[in-house]
Amino acid sequence: MGALDVAVVVASAVLIGALARYFFGPRRAGAARLEDGVQRVEVTVRGGYSPDLIKVRQGTPVEMVFDRQEAGECTARVVFPDLRIGAGLPAHMRTTVRLNPDRPGAFGFTCGMNMIQGTLLVEPAEGPVRPAPDGDGTTTTAPDVRASGGPSQGVERTAAETEAADAAERRAEIKDLTRRVAVGAVLTAPVLFAVMAHELFGADWVPGWMLNHWFQLALIAPVMFYTGWPVHVTGWLTLRHRAADMNSLITLGTSAAFGYSLIVTLAPGLLPEEVREVYYEAVGVILTLILLGRLLEARAKAGTGEAIRALLGLQARTARVVRDGTESEIPVEDVVVGDRLVIRPGEKIPVDAEVLSGSSGVDESMVTGEPMPATKRAGDTVIGATVNGTGSLRVRAAKVGADTMLARIVRLVQQAQASKAPIQRLADAVSAYFVPAVIAVAIATFAVWFTLGPSPALTLALVSAVAVLIIACPCALGLATPLSVMVGTGKGARAGILIRSAEALETAHKLDTVVLDKTGTVTAGTPVLTDVHPLGGVDETRLLRLVAGAEADSEHPLAQAIVAGVRDRGLRPPAATGFDSVTGKGVQATVDGHPVLVGTARLLGDVGIDTTGLTPVAEALSGEGKTPVLVAVDGRPAGVLAVADTVKEDSAAAVAALRDLGIDVVMLTGDNARTAAAIAAQVGVARVLAEVLPEHKADEIRRLQAEGRTVGMVGDGINDAPALAAADVGLAIGTGTDVAIEAADITLISGSLGGVVTAIRLSRATMRNIRQNLFFALLYNAVGIPLAAGVLYPLWGIRLSPIIAAAAMALSSLSVVTNASRLRRWHPPSLPTARPARAQPQVESAADRAPDDSSHGHPEAQGDGDGTVADPVCGMRTAAATAAAHRRTEQGTYYFCSAHCAAAFDAEPGRYTAPAAGHARKESGPR
């Protein structure tokens, strides 16, 4: 080994050490300045963030002003994954991101492509931390006013404005890239043709002037400095920020090749004759291919954000408002809460509203994912951006602007897309060291081939080092996860599934157990008339009319369910006289001249009516989880009606689909074991946790987790909040309210249990897509870099051309973007045909779980795990939050379904607070 070889090896080692210190050495942190109680810091965005390490104090609001002094999609967005905050950064504008650092720690922020990194270092506050005001995650944007020296006077940007700015910048970037690629292709083609023809067919095939170094320089210089300008500017700026990305590798490689070729052209005497080879064609092809790949990426990525654009496109532009008796059409932005609006057939509903009059089917599929129109009548709510059917509606605006359901959905999707999936930590860990490691490998490759390679060693060393720099693709790693998360959360939103974070999206694919709350989830949550069994020769229609007439004046929920069921059958109840409510038993009245009794067996037995013929029917209905109501007419048994909380249409099919996915389904309820088993048998649930008190639902979730299960809890998002929080993934179903969205990791707007199946399938599809992306990216780099370094050259003489490396690099990023875009074509398969469970459900009652429970008879012990409690007088279950009345006693608080029951309790409280009252209530029946 000669002195020059030793010098090259030593210089390479020193350079690698210097690079390690440069990239990973201590960094100077920028500090925020305190102004008017707000910490403000300016961050310049140009090839990186400056400063990229920012210290702030916990508990004081922060305003980060991002001054973006460049264009191009790479830095068009800033994301704080741990804070779930993201903001668009329009080119050459100043954007203020406001956040409230309520806990100490290091919080990273990154560009949308996950290639440029910064860190917000929140230092612990001295003394107690005061709650920060609202405004977490808001952004304002203003034009660049540096020339005038004035402050940034921002205005709030809506999601539509942000998306419009992003789309405009994307179009400008695509136009610019198209122009640069065209110039690069036209100027590089003659040089590439000359070189390839010379190598393949000899010098006689190519005119000598086409191989002239000065001619090639004249053509490739514009490619180097015009076509490659976006790469060089970003690459060198990133290196200046003590970071490096794909642009840095490309600019280092092409600059080395172009610089070497320039020396050969301008001063060939400085080099031995055998190494006077130029690489102009490699520089031109590499830069043109890289820009072509970036152009194709930009076009492909334009589709990954279609969910936000599609949601924003649903918004109506105008509204017909009636003010002072005059109907006029105004922009939807001018609608205020309380405005009365007219919705004509086929029109979009402008804002969230309450129907005042009219009836129509409303297509809510764009928000809820449900294909069938929902019938809306007076008193119902309608969602802005849904489409009215064939009827006319008059509505009153309830929520406008940023408070509408559509605006909340857009915010939630943006929040999810600004979060980071746990699987991305692998890519982040690799990316942090990837580019410096590639530069080190390139330097080592040069040193090895220069000292050990065959003649001409300098040429082999240079080509191999450039190939290593060109073929490495950190961009593919950076894009692998964010693009799939963006597409997956967008697909979910369009299917009525709101995913709060990438972490929830990832965790959902691991679920092996799904716990279903019964009331309002498996069932509809409201009692309805389900069965009619006339006896004694009484016609069914006549029986229904007589019962409805007797119950019409009752305010009891069961009575209202019966009357509503009769009216739904097209029957009109006749007027009743002599109405009397018998507390805890039922009602009696005279209808069409016939004395009618409706209620429990005790009501009929008290007047001497034989219920022997009715009892078997009533017991059979009770066994099905229904509440039997006995009827007598003219002093004789007339029939049995049943009222029940009915199972939703798709619950059984959804349970079957979950079983097909290999997921165990458990039903959780506060109902008694018999009723719970009946409902579970209808939908095919094999395991039931019955008689669970509201405060113990979260304990049951933790008990299942202790069995080694990954548990998803499905509830209404309000009463089930503790259990939703305790589960690995909480899914709120059926409400779509603010509280539900805040309580759950995933909100299913439609209320359909099938949404749980879709959410899990979407999670699995997204995670499969992410793993494919990471596999492509990691495998490509693991194979490509050693190949470019020349590991196969000693064995088989295989050497990778920088041109081939450039093509491979461009294709690697494009493959990741294309694979992520495949998710856009994903559609959930339809639910399978419902199948009953193979065996009777395994029911675990309160006694099974806690044999020594001594709380029997206490009012809280009567609580339903679905957030309801039993009326101590009539036994009817009612929601504690909406009970008609309640009474506080020494034994606790009792809730009542009606004022009549509360009055009966007041008259004789000891009868209902005795320890055996629970048994007495069971015997008293539904009334």
Solvent accessible surface area in square Angstrom, and as a share of the most:
residue,aa,sasa,rsa
1,M,154,0.69
2,G,39,0.38
3,A,89,0.69
4,L,120,0.60
5,D,28,0.15
6,V,72,0.41
7,A,55,0.43
8,V,23,0.13
9,V,61,0.35
10,V,85,0.49
11,A,59,0.46
12,S,12,0.08
13,A,64,0.50
14,V,100,0.57
15,L,88,0.44
16,I,56,0.28
17,G,42,0.40
18,A,54,0.42
19,L,34,0.17
20,A,49,0.38
21,R,177,0.65
22,Y,87,0.33
23,F,8,0.04
24,F,99,0.41
25,G,14,0.14
26,P,116,0.73
27,R,82,0.30
28,R,225,0.82
29,A,31,0.24
30,G,18,0.17
31,A,83,0.64
32,A,25,0.19
33,R,120,0.44
34,L,124,0.62
35,E,62,0.28
36,D,140,0.73
37,G,46,0.45
38,V,27,0.16
39,Q,13,0.06
40,R,56,0.20
41,V,9,0.05
42,E,71,0.32
43,V,0,0.00
44,T,46,0.27
45,V,0,0.00
46,R,91,0.33
47,G,0,0.00
48,G,2,0.02
49,Y,3,0.01
50,S,46,0.30
51,P,38,0.24
52,D,29,0.15
53,L,38,0.19
54,I,0,0.00
55,K,81,0.34
56,V,6,0.03
57,R,94,0.34
58,Q,25,0.11
59,G,17,0.16
60,T,33,0.19
61,P,28,0.17
62,V,1,0.00
63,E,26,0.12
64,M,0,0.00
65,V,15,0.09
66,F,0,0.00
67,D,6,0.03
68,R,0,0.00
69,Q,45,0.20
70,E,24,0.11
71,A,67,0.52
72,G,17,0.16
73,E,37,0.17
74,C,28,0.17
75,T,5,0.03
76,A,13,0.10
77,R,51,0.18
78,V,0,0.00
79,V,15,0.09
80,F,1,0.00
81,P,12,0.08
82,D,83,0.43
83,L,38,0.19
84,R,81,0.30
85,I,14,0.07
86,G,21,0.20
87,A,5,0.04
88,G,2,0.02
89,L,1,0.01
90,P,10,0.06
91,A,26,0.20
92,H,99,0.44
93,M,54,0.24
94,R,23,0.08
95,T,1,0.00
96,T,10,0.06
97,V,0,0.00
98,R,74,0.27
99,L,3,0.01
100,N,28,0.15
101,P,5,0.03
102,D,90,0.47
103,R,114,0.42
104,P,63,0.39
105,G,30,0.29
106,A,65,0.50
107,F,14,0.06
108,G,30,0.29
109,F,1,0.00
110,T,6,0.04
111,C,1,0.01
112,G,30,0.28
113,M,24,0.11
114,N,5,0.02
115,M,25,0.11
116,I,8,0.04
117,Q,90,0.40
118,G,7,0.06
119,T,43,0.25
120,L,1,0.00
121,L,53,0.27
122,V,4,0.02
123,E,52,0.23
124,P,85,0.53
125,A,28,0.21
126,E,155,0.70
127,G,51,0.49
128,P,132,0.83
129,V,60,0.34
130,R,200,0.73
131,P,130,0.82
132,A,32,0.25
133,P,86,0.54
134,D,145,0.75
135,G,29,0.28
136,D,90,0.47
137,G,21,0.20
138,T,51,0.30
139,T,22,0.13
140,T,8,0.05
141,T,7,0.04
142,A,3,0.02
143,P,87,0.55
144,D,41,0.21
145,V,41,0.24
146,R,121,0.44
147,A,112,0.87
148,S,92,0.59
149,G,66,0.64
150,G,31,0.30
151,P,93,0.58
152,S,33,0.21
153,Q,129,0.57
154,G,33,0.32
155,V,106,0.61
156,E,114,0.51
157,R,37,0.13
158,T,78,0.46
159,A,29,0.22
160,A,54,0.42
161,E,90,0.40
162,T,15,0.09
163,E,27,0.12
164,A,60,0.47
165,A,29,0.22
166,D,25,0.13
167,A,16,0.13
168,A,46,0.36
169,E,20,0.09
170,R,38,0.14
171,R,155,0.56
172,A,60,0.47
173,E,26,0.12
174,I,27,0.13
175,K,138,0.59
176,D,36,0.18
177,L,4,0.02
178,T,60,0.35
179,R,114,0.42
180,R,32,0.12
181,V,17,0.10
182,A,52,0.41
183,V,49,0.28
184,G,0,0.00
185,A,48,0.37
186,V,104,0.60
187,L,39,0.19
188,T,6,0.03
189,A,57,0.44
190,P,44,0.28
191,V,0,0.00
192,L,55,0.27
193,F,122,0.51
194,A,0,0.00
195,V,23,0.13
196,M,87,0.39
197,A,8,0.06
198,H,74,0.33
199,E,119,0.54
200,L,122,0.61
201,F,116,0.48
202,G,29,0.28
203,A,62,0.48
204,D,145,0.75
205,W,166,0.58
206,V,9,0.05
207,P,59,0.37
208,G,59,0.56
209,W,151,0.53
210,M,20,0.09
211,L,46,0.23
212,N,70,0.36
213,H,59,0.26
214,W,142,0.50
215,F,56,0.23
216,Q,4,0.02
217,L,23,0.11
218,A,67,0.52
219,L,31,0.16
220,I,0,0.00
221,A,28,0.22
222,P,53,0.33
223,V,0,0.00
224,M,9,0.04
225,F,118,0.49
226,Y,75,0.28
227,T,0,0.00
228,G,0,0.00
229,W,132,0.46
230,P,31,0.19
231,V,0,0.00
232,H,12,0.05
233,V,35,0.20
234,T,25,0.14
235,G,0,0.00
236,W,122,0.43
237,L,17,0.08
238,T,3,0.02
239,L,23,0.12
240,R,156,0.57
241,H,27,0.12
242,R,61,0.22
243,A,41,0.32
244,A,17,0.13
245,D,3,0.02
246,M,17,0.07
247,N,9,0.04
248,S,0,0.00
249,L,0,0.00
250,I,0,0.00
251,T,0,0.00
252,L,43,0.21
253,G,0,0.00
254,T,0,0.00
255,S,31,0.20
256,A,42,0.33
257,A,3,0.02
258,F,13,0.05
259,G,27,0.26
260,Y,23,0.09
261,S,0,0.00
262,L,55,0.27
263,I,78,0.40
264,V,3,0.02
265,T,9,0.05
266,L,101,0.50
267,A,37,0.28
268,P,55,0.35
269,G,65,0.62
270,L,134,0.67
271,L,32,0.16
272,P,73,0.46
273,E,135,0.61
274,E,113,0.50
275,V,7,0.04
276,R,93,0.34
277,E,86,0.39
278,V,16,0.09
279,Y,18,0.07
280,Y,0,0.00
281,E,21,0.09
282,A,4,0.03
283,V,0,0.00
284,G,0,0.00
285,V,14,0.08
286,I,0,0.00
287,L,0,0.00
288,T,15,0.09
289,L,43,0.21
290,I,4,0.02
291,L,0,0.00
292,L,66,0.33
293,G,4,0.04
294,R,45,0.17
295,L,14,0.07
296,L,70,0.35
297,E,11,0.05
298,A,2,0.01
299,R,131,0.48
300,A,25,0.19
301,K,16,0.07
302,A,26,0.20
303,G,10,0.10
304,T,4,0.03
305,G,13,0.12
306,E,52,0.23
307,A,4,0.03
308,I,10,0.05
309,R,70,0.26
310,A,29,0.22
311,L,2,0.01
312,L,34,0.17
313,G,40,0.38
314,L,35,0.17
315,Q,44,0.20
316,A,9,0.07
317,R,158,0.58
318,T,63,0.37
319,A,3,0.03
320,R,57,0.21
321,V,0,0.00
322,V,33,0.19
323,R,99,0.36
324,D,151,0.78
325,G,73,0.70
326,T,87,0.51
327,E,72,0.32
328,S,52,0.33
329,E,101,0.45
330,I,26,0.13
331,P,69,0.43
332,V,16,0.09
333,E,144,0.64
334,D,75,0.39
335,V,4,0.02
336,V,81,0.47
337,V,97,0.56
338,G,39,0.37
339,D,14,0.07
340,R,124,0.45
341,L,1,0.01
342,V,16,0.09
343,I,2,0.01
344,R,107,0.39
345,P,69,0.44
346,G,54,0.52
347,E,47,0.21
348,K,74,0.31
349,I,0,0.00
350,P,4,0.03
351,V,3,0.02
352,D,15,0.08
353,A,2,0.02
354,E,61,0.27
355,V,1,0.01
356,L,48,0.24
357,S,50,0.32
358,G,38,0.37
359,S,62,0.40
360,S,8,0.05
361,G,25,0.24
362,V,0,0.00
363,D,49,0.25
364,E,20,0.09
365,S,35,0.23
366,M,38,0.17
367,V,0,0.00
368,T,10,0.06
369,G,32,0.31
370,E,66,0.30
371,P,102,0.64
372,M,151,0.68
373,P,77,0.49
374,A,35,0.27
375,T,74,0.43
376,K,26,0.11
377,R,145,0.53
378,A,67,0.52
379,G,51,0.49
380,D,54,0.28
381,T,92,0.53
382,V,2,0.01
383,I,27,0.14
384,G,2,0.02
385,A,0,0.00
386,T,0,0.00
387,V,41,0.24
388,N,3,0.01
389,G,26,0.25
390,T,129,0.75
391,G,17,0.16
392,S,63,0.40
393,L,1,0.01
394,R,116,0.42
395,V,0,0.00
396,R,82,0.30
397,A,2,0.02
398,A,51,0.40
399,K,73,0.31
400,V,31,0.18
401,G,56,0.54
402,A,66,0.51
403,D,86,0.45
404,T,7,0.04
405,M,15,0.06
406,L,7,0.03
407,A,24,0.18
408,R,29,0.10
409,I,0,0.00
410,V,3,0.02
411,R,111,0.41
412,L,11,0.06
413,V,4,0.02
414,Q,43,0.19
415,Q,53,0.24
416,A,0,0.00
417,Q,31,0.14
418,A,0,0.00
419,S,14,0.09
420,K,57,0.24
421,A,1,0.01
422,P,34,0.21
423,I,34,0.17
424,Q,9,0.04
425,R,158,0.58
426,L,92,0.46
427,A,1,0.01
428,D,34,0.18
429,A,59,0.46
430,V,45,0.26
431,S,24,0.16
432,A,59,0.46
433,Y,135,0.51
434,F,21,0.09
435,V,3,0.02
436,P,17,0.11
437,A,50,0.39
438,V,3,0.02
439,I,11,0.05
440,A,23,0.18
441,V,57,0.33
442,A,4,0.03
443,I,26,0.13
444,A,41,0.31
445,T,10,0.06
446,F,55,0.23
447,A,8,0.06
448,V,72,0.42
449,W,26,0.09
450,F,31,0.13
451,T,25,0.14
452,L,131,0.65
453,G,15,0.15
454,P,67,0.42
455,S,98,0.64
456,P,49,0.31
457,A,23,0.18
458,L,39,0.19
459,T,10,0.06
460,L,7,0.03
461,A,0,0.00
462,L,18,0.09
463,V,11,0.06
464,S,0,0.00
465,A,10,0.08
466,V,4,0.02
467,A,0,0.00
468,V,0,0.00
469,L,15,0.08
470,I,0,0.00
471,I,6,0.03
472,A,0,0.00
473,C,0,0.00
474,P,1,0.01
475,C,2,0.01
476,A,0,0.00
477,L,1,0.01
478,G,0,0.00
479,L,2,0.01
480,A,0,0.00
481,T,0,0.00
482,P,29,0.19
483,L,10,0.05
484,S,0,0.00
485,V,4,0.02
486,M,49,0.22
487,V,5,0.03
488,G,0,0.00
489,T,3,0.01
490,G,1,0.01
491,K,34,0.14
492,G,0,0.00
493,A,0,0.00
494,R,120,0.44
495,A,35,0.27
496,G,2,0.02
497,I,3,0.02
498,L,1,0.00
499,I,5,0.02
500,R,37,0.13
501,S,4,0.03
502,A,1,0.00
503,E,86,0.39
504,A,7,0.05
505,L,3,0.01
506,E,13,0.06
507,T,26,0.15
508,A,1,0.01
509,H,30,0.13
510,K,108,0.46
511,L,4,0.02
512,D,55,0.29
513,T,0,0.00
514,V,0,0.00
515,V,0,0.00
516,L,0,0.00
517,D,1,0.01
518,K,9,0.04
519,T,32,0.19
520,G,23,0.22
521,T,0,0.00
522,V,0,0.00
523,T,0,0.00
524,A,51,0.40
525,G,30,0.29
526,T,82,0.48
527,P,42,0.27
528,V,58,0.33
529,L,14,0.07
530,T,43,0.25
531,D,31,0.16
532,V,25,0.14
533,H,69,0.31
534,P,45,0.28
535,L,56,0.28
536,G,74,0.71
537,G,85,0.81
538,V,24,0.14
539,D,85,0.44
540,E,77,0.35
541,T,62,0.36
542,R,90,0.33
543,L,0,0.00
544,L,3,0.02
545,R,77,0.28
546,L,3,0.02
547,V,0,0.00
548,A,0,0.00
549,G,1,0.01
550,A,0,0.00
551,E,1,0.00
552,A,47,0.37
553,D,91,0.47
554,S,18,0.12
555,E,79,0.36
556,H,12,0.06
557,P,35,0.22
558,L,4,0.02
559,A,0,0.00
560,Q,99,0.44
561,A,9,0.07
562,I,0,0.00
563,V,13,0.08
564,A,52,0.40
565,G,8,0.08
566,V,0,0.00
567,R,143,0.52
568,D,122,0.63
569,R,108,0.40
570,G,69,0.66
571,L,40,0.20
572,R,206,0.75
573,P,20,0.12
574,P,21,0.13
575,A,94,0.73
576,A,24,0.19
577,T,90,0.53
578,G,65,0.62
579,F,64,0.27
580,D,65,0.34
581,S,40,0.26
582,V,40,0.23
583,T,57,0.33
584,G,9,0.08
585,K,39,0.17
586,G,2,0.02
587,V,1,0.00
588,Q,66,0.29
589,A,7,0.05
590,T,49,0.28
591,V,0,0.00
592,D,84,0.44
593,G,65,0.63
594,H,53,0.23
595,P,67,0.42
596,V,1,0.01
597,L,15,0.08
598,V,0,0.00
599,G,0,0.00
600,T,7,0.04
601,A,50,0.39
602,R,101,0.37
603,L,7,0.03
604,L,0,0.00
605,G,42,0.41
606,D,93,0.48
607,V,86,0.49
608,G,70,0.67
609,I,15,0.08
610,D,96,0.50
611,T,23,0.13
612,T,96,0.56
613,G,50,0.48
614,L,0,0.00
615,T,52,0.30
616,P,83,0.52
617,V,36,0.21
618,A,12,0.09
619,E,103,0.46
620,A,60,0.46
621,L,7,0.04
622,S,33,0.21
623,G,32,0.31
624,E,78,0.35
625,G,16,0.15
626,K,42,0.18
627,T,43,0.25
628,P,23,0.14
629,V,0,0.00
630,L,8,0.04
631,V,0,0.00
632,A,0,0.00
633,V,7,0.04
634,D,50,0.26
635,G,44,0.42
636,R,156,0.57
637,P,44,0.28
638,A,1,0.00
639,G,0,0.00
640,V,0,0.00
641,L,0,0.00
642,A,0,0.00
643,V,2,0.01
644,A,13,0.10
645,D,34,0.18
646,T,44,0.26
647,V,35,0.20
648,K,43,0.18
649,E,182,0.82
650,D,36,0.19
651,S,0,0.00
652,A,19,0.15
653,A,18,0.14
654,A,0,0.00
655,V,0,0.00
656,A,0,0.00
657,A,0,0.00
658,L,0,0.00
659,R,72,0.26
660,D,82,0.42
661,L,38,0.19
662,G,61,0.59
663,I,3,0.02
664,D,75,0.39
665,V,10,0.06
666,V,1,0.01
667,M,0,0.00
668,L,0,0.00
669,T,0,0.00
670,G,8,0.08
671,D,16,0.08
672,N,70,0.36
673,A,31,0.24
674,R,138,0.50
675,T,28,0.16
676,A,0,0.00
677,A,23,0.18
678,A,13,0.10
679,I,9,0.05
680,A,0,0.00
681,A,39,0.31
682,Q,93,0.41
683,V,1,0.00
684,G,0,0.00
685,V,0,0.00
686,A,55,0.43
687,R,37,0.14
688,V,0,0.00
689,L,0,0.00
690,A,0,0.00
691,E,57,0.25
692,V,3,0.01
693,L,26,0.13
694,P,51,0.32
695,E,103,0.46
696,H,79,0.35
697,K,5,0.02
698,A,9,0.07
699,D,65,0.34
700,E,14,0.06
701,I,0,0.00
702,R,123,0.45
703,R,86,0.32
704,L,0,0.00
705,Q,49,0.22
706,A,91,0.70
707,E,87,0.39
708,G,67,0.64
709,R,62,0.23
710,T,34,0.20
711,V,0,0.00
712,G,0,0.00
713,M,0,0.00
714,V,0,0.00
715,G,0,0.00
716,D,29,0.15
717,G,0,0.00
718,I,82,0.41
719,N,73,0.37
720,D,2,0.01
721,A,38,0.29
722,P,83,0.52
723,A,0,0.00
724,L,2,0.01
725,A,83,0.65
726,A,23,0.18
727,A,9,0.07
728,D,61,0.31
729,V,0,0.00
730,G,1,0.01
731,L,1,0.01
732,A,1,0.01
733,I,1,0.01
734,G,39,0.37
735,T,54,0.31
736,G,1,0.01
737,T,56,0.33
738,D,64,0.33
739,V,81,0.47
740,A,0,0.00
741,I,10,0.05
742,E,121,0.54
743,A,30,0.23
744,A,3,0.02
745,D,47,0.25
746,I,1,0.01
747,T,1,0.00
748,L,1,0.01
749,I,12,0.06
750,S,35,0.23
751,G,10,0.10
752,S,17,0.11
753,L,0,0.00
754,G,8,0.07
755,G,12,0.11
756,V,0,0.00
757,V,1,0.00
758,T,22,0.13
759,A,1,0.01
760,I,0,0.00
761,R,40,0.14
762,L,1,0.01
763,S,0,0.00
764,R,67,0.24
765,A,6,0.05
766,T,0,0.00
767,M,2,0.01
768,R,130,0.48
769,N,5,0.03
770,I,1,0.00
771,R,117,0.43
772,Q,58,0.26
773,N,0,0.00
774,L,8,0.04
775,F,120,0.50
776,F,87,0.36
777,A,1,0.01
778,L,61,0.30
779,L,86,0.43
780,Y,42,0.16
781,N,9,0.05
782,A,65,0.50
783,V,83,0.48
784,G,6,0.05
785,I,22,0.11
786,P,52,0.33
787,L,45,0.22
788,A,0,0.00
789,A,16,0.13
790,G,2,0.02
791,V,83,0.48
792,L,50,0.25
793,Y,59,0.22
794,P,95,0.60
795,L,125,0.62
796,W,172,0.60
797,G,46,0.44
798,I,83,0.42
799,R,114,0.41
800,L,23,0.12
801,S,44,0.29
802,P,10,0.07
803,I,34,0.17
804,I,100,0.51
805,A,0,0.00
806,A,0,0.00
807,A,32,0.24
808,A,30,0.23
809,M,3,0.01
810,A,11,0.09
811,L,113,0.56
812,S,10,0.06
813,S,1,0.01
814,L,34,0.17
815,S,47,0.30
816,V,1,0.00
817,V,0,0.00
818,T,72,0.42
819,N,13,0.07
820,A,0,0.00
821,S,13,0.08
822,R,102,0.37
823,L,8,0.04
824,R,84,0.31
825,R,165,0.60
826,W,47,0.16
827,H,134,0.60
828,P,53,0.33
829,P,78,0.49
830,S,102,0.66
831,L,57,0.28
832,P,36,0.23
833,T,116,0.68
834,A,45,0.35
835,R,100,0.37
836,P,104,0.65
837,A,21,0.16
838,R,250,0.91
839,A,74,0.57
840,Q,146,0.65
841,P,15,0.10
842,Q,109,0.49
843,V,40,0.23
844,E,23,0.10
845,S,17,0.11
846,A,27,0.21
847,A,66,0.51
848,D,93,0.48
849,R,59,0.21
850,A,41,0.32
851,P,116,0.73
852,D,126,0.65
853,D,74,0.38
854,S,110,0.71
855,S,39,0.25
856,H,99,0.44
857,G,8,0.08
858,H,76,0.34
859,P,7,0.05
860,E,79,0.35
861,A,25,0.20
862,Q,35,0.15
863,G,4,0.04
864,D,3,0.01
865,G,0,0.00
866,D,7,0.04
867,G,17,0.17
868,T,21,0.12
869,V,19,0.11
870,A,15,0.12
871,D,0,0.00
872,P,1,0.01
873,V,4,0.02
874,C,0,0.00
875,G,25,0.24
876,M,32,0.14
877,R,76,0.28
878,T,20,0.12
879,A,32,0.24
880,A,36,0.28
881,A,98,0.76
882,T,108,0.63
883,A,24,0.19
884,A,66,0.51
885,A,21,0.16
886,H,80,0.36
887,R,79,0.29
888,R,188,0.69
889,T,45,0.26
890,E,175,0.78
891,Q,78,0.35
892,G,19,0.19
893,T,23,0.14
894,Y,6,0.02
895,Y,53,0.20
896,F,0,0.00
897,C,14,0.08
898,S,4,0.03
899,A,64,0.50
900,H,97,0.43
901,C,5,0.03
902,A,3,0.02
903,A,59,0.46
904,A,16,0.12
905,F,4,0.02
906,D,74,0.38
907,A,89,0.69
908,E,92,0.41
909,P,61,0.38
910,G,50,0.48
911,R,118,0.43
912,Y,19,0.07
913,T,23,0.13
914,A,39,0.30
915,P,109,0.68
916,A,60,0.47
917,A,3,0.02
918,G,4,0.04
919,H,100,0.45
920,A,51,0.40
921,R,17,0.06
922,K,145,0.61
923,E,130,0.58
924,S,10,0.07
925,G,27,0.26
926,P,15,0.09
927,R,10,0.04
